[in-house]
Amino acid sequence: MNRRHFAQTALLFAAERYARAARGLPELKITEVRAIPTSAGANYSWVFLKILTSEPGLYGIGSASNINEAPAIVTAIKEQYTPFWIGKNPDRIEDLWQSTNVRTYWRNSTVQNNILSALDMALWDIKGKRAGMPVYELLGGKVRDAVPIYAHADGRDPNEVIENVRQYMDEGYRHVRAQMGGYGGGGMIPAGKGSRPAAGFNGSAFDEDIYLEHIPKLFEQIRAKLGPEVKLLHDVHEHLTPTGAVEFAKRMEPYRMFFVEDILPPEQIDWFRRIKQVTTTPMAMGELFTSPREYVPLISERTIDFVRCRVSQIGGITAAKKIAGLCEDFGVRTAWQEGGDNDPVNQLAAYHVDLTIPSFGIQEENHFPPVVHDLLPGTAQLRGGYLYGNGEPGLGIDVKEEAALKYPLKPLRPGDSWTTVRGMDGSLVKP
């Protein structure tokens, strides 16, 4: 029995278990849709989707979070998608996914994909609750006991970075991402320093040559102090030119990276072919991807080693399972982008997929403060470098709706941010 046939058999078995659980029950209908925006008592910009059904007490939760477009998502859910979904059968996940994807004719916008992902998660949540099973059982069952995650270590200088990596190792983490001063750190010229245009940009500026000099030296020191045991990652965050990316990948090869992330902006992904020709440094890419036309060629041509899509940006659980299957066929692994501004619902959606896929590589960690755990009961636990769900039916998480609405979304901060880094001449360095 080949792997594909085995996976199909496992999914059919899960479908049969669901059918037995739902036998004799009336056909479900979507009766109400709610958008739940919240800052969660902090500075988050989260939007949750709640799908209520004709079965009393049965509903599903999904994540439509997008830190930069939350108000647009709330409006689109209320005005565009709710009228389309009302009365539909939530059991028909694939059909509802496909019809929602073409409902607005144009596909793969960020807002549309966030909403489509939230719908998908909520439908799987409903199906799992009705069957009395966690979603991972409906997806074919576990292939691992827990989900390994990587930690984020930063620091102002190499010694501080090394100490922070060491602390995570002591906590049980086997995978640690190391940065020095955040994204672009190690390559920044301080504000007011260096040769600049008269009366021009005077802020902290990125310089590629400095970055290419300092970051490989940082990892040389990490390896010298901490040895080969820790699996090291680094996020370039697309700051490099194509030729600079090729050179950086070559320079990082001696330090046996687990992967280097987002070494190129999405507009220049064809350069991954050149990188693969000159180095074995593993490449991870995809945080900004929304369309299959971006990640499919990279996977099928084996020019990346890890796909870094965000589950709530590419269509949810259904899409993530399909991407993972494509990865398995071509020897690529997953590394879902689940840190930073992401929320606990999205984190758990990725977790349920991770538990069931042979092509899993790693998942990004995300710690949440106590107020978030209170607001979203069932939020996953992080212990010793692993992510744990609770095994409850569905996704295993809920949102306290009234409490969430007590923390309204905050206005976007005006002006530049970490997405608008500039060079010495004042020109934009793309993230």
C-alpha positions in Angstrom: 0.0 0.0 0.0 1.6 3.3 -1.1 1.5 6.5 1.1 -1.2 8.2 -0.9 -3.5 5.2 -0.8 -2.8 4.8 3.0 -3.7 8.5 3.5 -6.9 8.2 1.5 -7.9 5.1 3.5 -7.3 6.9 6.8 -9.4 9.9 5.7 -12.2 7.5 4.5 -12.1 5.8 7.9 -12.4 9.2 9.7 -15.3 10.1 7.4 -17.1 6.9 8.2 -16.6 7.6 12.0 -18.2 11.0 11.5 -21.0 9.6 9.4 -21.8 7.1 12.2 -21.7 9.9 14.8 -24.1 12.0 12.8 -26.4 9.2 11.6 -30.1 10.0 12.2 -29.4 13.7 13.0 -31.1 16.3 10.8 -29.1 18.1 8.1 -27.2 21.1 9.5 -27.7 24.6 8.3 -25.7 27.8 9.0 -28.1 30.0 10.9 -25.9 32.9 12.0 -22.4 34.4 11.4 -20.6 36.7 13.8 -17.3 38.6 13.4 -15.6 39.1 16.7 -12.8 41.7 16.5 -10.6 42.3 19.6 -7.3 43.6 20.8 -7.4 40.9 23.5 -6.4 43.2 26.3 -3.1 44.0 24.6 -2.0 45.4 21.2 -3.3 42.5 19.0 -5.6 43.0 16.0 -7.5 39.8 15.9 -10.7 38.9 14.2 -12.5 35.7 15.0 -15.4 34.1 13.0 -18.2 32.4 14.8 -20.4 30.1 12.7 -23.7 29.1 14.4 -25.8 26.2 13.2 -29.3 24.8 13.3 -28.3 22.3 16.0 -28.7 24.0 19.3 -25.4 24.9 21.0 -23.3 23.7 18.0 -21.0 26.4 16.5 -17.5 26.7 15.2 -14.6 29.2 15.7 -12.1 30.3 13.1 -9.3 32.9 12.8 -9.5 35.7 10.2 -6.8 37.8 11.9 -4.7 40.2 9.9 -2.8 42.9 11.8 -3.0 45.4 9.0 -6.5 44.9 7.6 -8.7 43.9 10.5 -11.4 46.6 9.9 -11.7 45.6 6.3 -12.1 41.9 7.3 -14.9 42.7 9.7 -16.8 44.7 7.1 -16.4 42.0 4.4 -17.6 39.2 6.8 -20.7 41.2 7.6 -21.6 42.7 4.2 -20.2 40.2 1.6 -19.9 36.7 3.1 -22.6 36.3 5.7 -25.5 36.6 3.2 -23.8 33.9 1.1 -23.2 31.5 3.9 -26.6 31.6 5.7 -28.6 28.5 5.0 -25.6 26.5 3.6 -24.7 23.1 5.0 -21.5 23.3 7.1 -20.8 19.6 6.7 -19.9 20.3 3.0 -16.5 21.8 3.8 -14.8 21.3 0.4 -17.8 22.6 -1.5 -18.3 25.6 0.7 -14.6 26.3 0.5 -14.6 26.2 -3.3 -17.8 28.2 -3.7 -16.6 30.9 -1.3 -13.3 31.1 -3.1 -15.0 32.1 -6.3 -18.0 34.0 -4.8 -16.3 37.4 -5.4 -14.8 36.2 -8.8 -11.3 37.5 -8.0 -9.2 35.1 -5.9 -6.3 35.2 -3.5 -6.6 38.6 -2.0 -5.3 38.9 1.6 -8.7 39.8 3.0 -10.6 37.1 1.1 -8.0 34.4 2.1 -8.2 35.4 5.8 -12.0 35.1 5.7 -11.9 31.8 3.7 -9.4 30.4 6.2 -11.6 31.4 9.2 -14.6 29.8 7.5 -12.7 26.6 6.9 -11.4 26.4 10.5 -14.9 27.0 11.9 -16.4 24.3 9.7 -13.8 21.7 10.8 -14.4 22.8 14.4 -18.2 22.1 13.9 -17.5 18.8 12.3 -15.2 17.7 15.1 -17.6 18.8 17.8 -20.5 17.0 16.2 -18.5 13.8 15.9 -17.1 14.1 19.4 -13.5 14.0 18.0 -10.6 16.4 17.8 -10.0 17.7 14.3 -6.7 15.8 13.9 -8.7 12.5 14.1 -10.9 13.6 11.2 -7.7 14.4 9.2 -6.4 10.9 9.5 -5.0 10.7 13.1 -1.7 11.4 14.7 1.6 10.7 13.1 3.5 12.3 16.0 2.9 12.7 19.8 3.3 16.5 19.9 4.3 19.4 17.7 8.0 20.6 17.9 8.3 24.3 17.8 11.2 26.8 17.5 11.9 29.6 19.9 12.9 33.2 19.1 16.2 34.4 20.6 17.4 38.0 20.1 20.0 40.3 21.6 21.9 43.5 21.2 25.2 41.8 20.6 26.6 38.3 20.0 27.1 37.6 23.7 23.5 38.4 24.5 22.1 36.4 21.6 24.2 33.4 22.6 23.0 33.6 26.2 19.4 33.8 25.1 19.8 30.8 22.8 21.4 28.9 25.7 18.4 29.7 27.9 16.0 28.2 25.4 18.2 25.1 25.1 18.0 24.7 28.9 14.2 24.9 28.6 14.2 21.9 26.2 14.1 23.7 22.9 16.0 21.9 20.1 15.3 24.5 17.5 16.1 28.2 18.1 15.9 31.2 15.7 18.7 33.7 16.4 18.5 37.4 15.4 20.6 40.3 16.5 18.6 43.4 16.9 15.5 42.2 15.2 14.9 42.0 11.4 17.8 43.6 9.6 19.8 43.7 12.8 23.5 43.3 12.3 23.2 45.4 9.1 21.9 48.7 10.5 23.8 51.9 10.4 22.7 54.0 13.5 20.6 57.1 13.0 22.6 60.1 12.0 25.7 58.1 11.2 27.5 57.6 7.9 27.4 59.5 4.6 23.9 60.6 3.7 22.2 63.0 1.3 21.9 66.5 2.5 18.6 67.1 4.3 17.6 63.6 3.5 16.7 60.4 5.5 18.5 60.5 8.8 17.1 57.4 10.6 18.5 53.9 11.2 19.5 52.6 7.8 20.1 49.0 6.4 23.3 48.2 4.6 23.6 44.8 2.9 27.4 44.6 3.0 27.4 45.1 6.8 24.7 42.5 7.2 26.6 40.0 5.1 29.7 40.6 7.3 28.1 40.5 10.8 25.4 37.8 10.7 27.6 34.9 9.5 30.1 35.9 12.3 27.3 35.8 14.8 26.5 32.2 13.9 30.1 31.3 13.9 30.3 32.4 17.5 27.0 30.6 18.4 28.4 27.3 17.0 31.7 27.8 18.8 30.0 28.5 22.2 27.0 26.1 22.0 28.2 23.3 19.7 26.3 21.3 17.1 23.3 20.2 19.2 21.0 23.2 18.7 19.2 23.5 15.4 19.7 27.1 14.3 17.3 29.3 12.2 17.6 32.8 11.0 15.1 35.2 9.4 16.4 37.6 6.7 13.0 39.1 6.2 13.5 39.7 2.5 16.0 42.6 3.0 18.7 41.4 0.6 19.2 41.9 -3.1 19.2 38.7 -5.2 23.0 38.6 -5.5 23.3 39.4 -1.9 21.0 36.6 -1.0 23.1 34.1 -3.0 26.2 35.3 -1.2 24.6 35.2 2.2 23.4 31.6 1.7 26.9 30.5 0.8 28.4 32.2 3.8 25.9 30.5 6.2 26.6 27.0 4.9 29.4 26.2 7.5 27.1 26.7 10.4 24.7 23.9 9.4 21.5 25.9 9.6 18.1 24.2 10.1 16.9 26.9 7.7 17.4 30.5 6.6 14.0 32.1 6.2 12.7 34.6 3.6 16.1 35.4 2.1 14.3 36.9 -0.9 11.2 39.1 -1.4 8.3 37.3 -3.2 9.0 39.3 -6.3 12.4 37.6 -6.8 11.6 34.0 -6.0 13.1 32.8 -9.3 16.5 33.4 -7.7 16.1 30.4 -5.5 17.2 28.2 -8.4 20.6 30.1 -8.3 20.9 29.6 -4.6 20.3 25.9 -4.9 23.0 25.6 -7.5 25.7 27.0 -5.2 24.9 26.0 -1.6 23.2 23.4 0.6 22.0 25.9 3.2 18.3 25.0 3.6 15.8 27.7 2.5 12.4 28.5 4.0 10.0 30.8 2.1 6.3 31.8 2.0 5.3 34.1 4.8 3.9 36.6 2.3 2.4 34.1 -0.1 -1.3 34.1 -0.8 -1.6 32.3 -4.1 -0.8 28.7 -5.1 1.1 30.2 -8.1 3.7 31.4 -5.6 4.5 28.3 -3.6 3.6 25.5 -6.0 6.6 26.0 -8.4 9.0 26.4 -5.5 7.8 23.1 -4.0 7.5 21.1 -7.2 10.9 22.3 -8.5 12.5 21.6 -5.1 14.1 25.1 -4.9 13.0 25.5 -1.2 13.3 23.1 1.7 10.5 24.5 3.9 7.2 26.2 3.0 6.5 29.0 5.4 2.8 29.9 4.7 0.5 31.2 7.3 -2.5 28.8 7.7 -4.9 31.8 8.1 -3.6 33.4 4.9 -3.7 30.5 2.5 -7.2 29.0 3.0 -7.2 27.3 6.4 -6.9 23.6 7.3 -8.2 22.3 4.0 -5.6 24.2 2.0 -2.8 23.4 4.5 -3.4 19.7 4.2 -3.2 20.0 0.4 0.0 21.9 0.6 1.5 19.4 3.0 0.6 16.6 0.6 2.4 18.4 -2.2 5.4 18.9 0.0 5.4 15.1 0.8 5.5 14.3 -2.9 8.6 16.5 -3.5 10.6 16.1 -0.3 9.8 19.6 1.1 8.7 20.2 4.7 6.3 22.5 6.4 7.1 25.3 8.8 3.9 27.2 9.2 4.3 30.9 10.1 2.5 31.1 13.4 4.4 33.7 15.5 4.1 37.4 16.1 0.6 38.8 15.6 -1.0 35.4 15.1 -3.7 34.2 17.5 -4.4 31.0 19.5 -7.1 29.8 17.1 -4.8 29.9 14.1 -2.1 28.3 16.2 -4.3 25.4 17.0 -5.5 25.0 13.4 -1.9 24.6 12.4 -1.3 22.2 15.3 -4.1 19.9 14.1 -2.6 19.8 10.6 0.9 19.3 12.0 -0.1 16.2 14.0 -1.3 14.4 10.9 1.3 15.2 8.1 4.5 13.2 7.3 5.9 16.3 5.6 6.0 18.3 8.9 9.3 20.1 9.6 8.7 22.6 12.5 6.2 25.2 13.7 6.9 28.6 15.0 6.2 29.3 18.6 4.0 32.0 20.0 3.6 32.7 23.7 0.4 34.4 24.9 -0.2 36.4 28.1 -2.5 35.1 30.8 -5.4 37.4 29.7 -5.4 35.7 26.3 -5.6 32.2 27.9 -8.6 33.5 29.9 -10.2 35.1 26.8 -9.7 32.0 24.7 -10.1 28.9 26.9 -8.3 25.9 25.3 -5.3 27.9 24.1 -2.5 25.5 23.4 0.3 24.9 25.9 4.0 25.3 25.2 6.2 23.0 27.2 9.9 22.0 26.7 10.0 22.9 23.0 6.6 21.3 22.1 3.1 22.5 21.4 0.2 20.6 23.1 -3.5 20.9 22.4 -6.1 19.5 24.9 -7.6 16.7 22.8 -11.1 18.1 23.1 -13.6 17.7 20.2 -13.1 20.1 17.3 -10.2 22.6 17.5 -10.5 22.4 21.3 -10.7 26.2 21.8 -13.4 28.8 22.3 -13.7 32.5 22.6 -15.5 34.4 25.3 -17.4 36.7 23.0 -18.6 39.4 25.4 -15.2 39.6 27.0 -13.4 39.9 23.6 -15.7 42.8 22.6 -14.7 44.7 25.7 -11.2 45.0 24.1 -12.0 46.8 20.8 -9.5 47.0 18.0 -7.0 49.9 18.3 -6.4 52.2 15.4 -3.3 51.5 13.3 -0.3 53.6 14.3 0.4 56.3 11.8 3.8 56.7 10.0 6.5 54.2 9.2 7.0 50.8 10.9 9.2 47.7 10.7 7.7 47.1 7.2 9.3 50.4 5.9 13.0 50.0 6.5 15.2 52.4 4.5 18.7 52.5 3.1 21.2 55.3 3.5 19.9 57.2 0.5 16.3 57.1 1.8 15.1 54.4 -0.6 12.8 51.6 0.7 14.2 48.2 1.6 11.4 45.7 0.8 10.2 43.4 3.6 
